[in-house]
Amino acid sequence: MTSETKHYIEFSDLVGIEIACQQCQTTVTHTLEKFSNAAYSCPNCNRQIITQDQTDANTLHNFIRWLQAAKTLKAGGRIRLRVLSEL
């Protein structure tokens, strides 16, 4: 018999985004309300984490804006994100 555990988060539970440096493994968490361009480089080793070309920067900022807007949805039902969980 196979079993599957599903994990969901509601938009109202979204509080921030964590960005990790591949070089030194430093992680930085930004709240959705205070997200800034500071996420582009690692505060520890100064390695560029997010490339600042227009495509990457726009994609990241559009995603953050989408998350901010999703938190304010007033749906007649429940809307959640499913999160993949590997054990």
Buried (B, 14 or more C-beta within 10 A) or exposed (E): EEEEEEEEEEBEEBEBBEBEBEEEEBEBEBEBEEBEEEBBBBEEEEEEBBEEEEEEBEEBEEEBEEBBEBBEEEEEEEEEEEEEEEE
